[in-house]
Amino acid sequence: LVALLVGMLISDAAVAADKVTKERITLGGVERVYYLAMPSELKPGETLPLLLAFHGSGRDGDSVVEKWARIARKERLVVVGLDALDHEQWQIPQDGP
């Protein structure tokens, strides 16, 4: 999942600075929602650190990623916050890799 997300994220350099976007990916027939913050422009061949942000109970990925958006732009990193399938809690194996 992480490798797939990173590939998708790095290929999309049109994300505005300090902006968190809501994205969707379908894995194993299940649509998952995640939030993304990253620098607005990438240099050819540039690699960036990836920070996975996990929300707490009763929250969503946006509630964590929005706090990292400015840092992502300034420090040139990618921040991804996946929503748990049940917003009240992470469940294994449903939310597992």
C-alpha positions as CSV (number, residue, x, y, z in Angstrom):
1,L,0.0,0.0,0.0
2,V,2.7,2.5,1.0
3,A,4.8,1.8,-2.2
4,L,1.6,2.3,-4.3
5,L,0.7,5.5,-2.6
6,V,4.2,6.9,-2.9
7,G,4.3,6.2,-6.6
8,M,1.0,7.9,-7.1
9,L,1.9,10.9,-4.9
10,I,5.3,11.6,-6.5
11,S,3.7,11.5,-10.0
12,D,1.2,14.3,-9.1
13,A,3.1,17.5,-8.6
14,A,0.1,19.8,-9.0
15,V,-0.9,19.9,-5.4
16,A,-1.0,23.5,-4.1
17,A,1.3,24.5,-1.2
18,D,-0.3,24.3,2.3
19,K,-3.3,22.6,0.7
20,V,-4.5,19.2,1.8
21,T,-6.3,17.2,-0.9
22,K,-8.7,14.3,-0.3
23,E,-7.8,11.3,-2.5
24,R,-9.2,7.9,-3.1
25,I,-7.6,4.5,-4.0
26,T,-9.3,1.2,-4.5
27,L,-7.4,-1.8,-3.1
28,G,-8.8,-5.3,-3.1
29,G,-12.2,-4.0,-4.2
30,V,-12.4,-1.6,-1.2
31,E,-12.3,2.2,-1.8
32,R,-10.0,3.9,0.8
33,V,-9.8,7.6,1.5
34,Y,-6.6,9.4,2.3
35,Y,-5.4,12.9,2.7
36,L,-2.3,14.3,1.1
37,A,0.0,17.3,1.8
38,M,3.2,17.8,-0.2
39,P,5.3,20.5,-1.9
40,S,3.6,22.1,-4.8
41,E,6.4,21.5,-7.2
42,L,8.8,18.6,-7.5
43,K,12.2,18.6,-9.3
44,P,12.7,15.9,-11.9
45,G,14.0,12.8,-10.1
46,E,13.5,14.3,-6.7
47,T,12.7,11.9,-3.9
48,L,11.0,13.1,-0.7
49,P,10.6,11.7,2.8
50,L,7.2,10.1,3.5
51,L,5.4,10.6,6.8
52,L,2.3,8.4,7.4
53,A,0.0,10.1,9.9
54,F,-2.6,8.0,11.7
55,H,-5.6,9.7,13.3
56,G,-7.1,8.9,16.6
57,S,-10.6,7.6,17.5
58,G,-13.5,9.6,16.1
59,R,-11.2,11.5,13.7
60,D,-10.1,11.2,10.1
61,G,-6.8,11.5,8.2
62,D,-7.5,15.2,7.4
63,S,-7.5,16.1,11.1
64,V,-3.8,15.1,11.3
65,V,-2.5,16.0,7.8
66,E,-3.9,19.5,8.0
67,K,-1.5,20.2,10.9
68,W,1.5,19.1,8.8
69,A,0.7,20.8,5.5
70,R,2.8,23.9,6.0
71,I,5.7,21.8,7.3
72,A,5.4,19.5,4.3
73,R,5.8,22.4,1.9
74,K,8.6,24.1,3.9
75,E,10.7,20.9,4.7
76,R,9.8,19.2,1.4
77,L,8.2,16.0,2.5
78,V,5.0,14.1,1.7
79,V,2.4,13.6,4.4
80,V,-0.3,11.0,4.0
81,G,-3.2,10.3,6.4
82,L,-5.3,7.3,5.6
83,D,-8.8,7.0,7.0
84,A,-9.6,4.0,9.1
85,L,-12.6,2.1,7.6
86,D,-14.4,2.7,11.0
87,H,-13.7,6.3,12.1
88,E,-14.0,5.2,15.7
89,Q,-11.1,2.9,15.7
90,W,-8.4,1.2,13.6
91,Q,-9.2,-2.5,13.2
92,I,-6.8,-5.3,12.2
93,P,-7.0,-7.1,9.8
94,Q,-9.5,-4.8,8.0
95,D,-7.2,-1.7,8.2
96,G,-4.0,-3.8,7.9
97,P,-1.6,-3.8,5.0
